[in-house]
């Protein structure tokens, strides 16, 4: 009877996540790990929204319907219920200025330049600074680059591998504080006159930071030292969430890399494993829009889950990295998001992960959707970067 019940439960869970579920004992959590669900056997049953079924029930069977109808529909759902509507694109008066360039670094192996982006056209107004480092060969042949918000870059490895690096500080655009961030935010600059807080469906901090990545791209496409068709974006932790949302909105980014982005980045939130919708909105209420806060105790009512965000990258390559001991970030939840995005990639004739079961530690998998789960905890290290670069090389046709 006990075995029959176990098999029955397993069958129900396999229906939710076919061939992707693996029972496991609760891990030995390190000291200081926040309270939460860390036992796979206690993950609740859930049903994921189908990324290829429209809200009116129409089945998406071709690329044109995806591009023209379903993709915009999913994007609007994430805007309305999670990240908020971005209230402006490229500002009409936005300008930039190269403040330093062609400075030799790393014993002549690279050059660097700095660019100031003035969002309202005024040097005295809100701005963002870009720190750009490029292989010395970029003067002869435009270089592919990684655009990264603040954390996680391995500059020397990137440059030695032939890639450039563009870094910006997101807090220039939006302070990362629970309270008072709006008054000092780019969101306030472009708000309606007299507005003192965002509307419930307007952008939060993640939306503002993702917007900044697109404004950096506005400059990058004009830089003759950079190959604008080979711009990758990568973010770690909270900025992994930013990279995913930026990549979903702006299809100019060639490859999107998520580094342990967790809840609100690349995790199936219906699992309730580790960090949850409720806990993340309590910890960082400014990251998302106010509508997202309504789903803390009713996550199954969300019209989206994060396999749908991964699917918004299609047919572009996307890579999701997790760490074995990042229990709070739910590595399995990220794998399942990648897995359940595969049908959309298949619509384009692109292969996804290519596996049904979560791979063993440090066994990267995937074609147009890449994934690995490395040893260790919450961080970005050289192992991650070696996988990122190998993935980018393959899709850019680079041979070393």
Secondary structure, DSSP 8 states (H G I E B T S, - for coil): -HHHHHHHHHHHHHHHSTTT----------TT--S-B--GGG--------TTB-TTS-B--SHHHIIIIIHHHHHHHHIIIII-B---SS-TT-EEEEEEEEEEETTTTEEEEEEEEETTS-TTS-EEEEEEEEEGGGGTS-EEEEEEESS---HHHHHHTT-EEEEE-GGGTS---SSSTGGGSHHHHTS-TT--S--TTB--HHHHHHHHHHHHHHHHTT-TTEEEEEEEEEEETHHHHHHHHHHHH-TT-SEEEEES--TTTTS-GGG-BSS-HHHHHHH-TTTS-GGGGGGSS-GGG-S--HHHHHHTTTTSEEEEEEETT-GGG-HHHHHHHHHHTHHHHHHTT------SS---TT--EESSEEEEEESSSSS--HHHHHHHHHHHHHHHT---
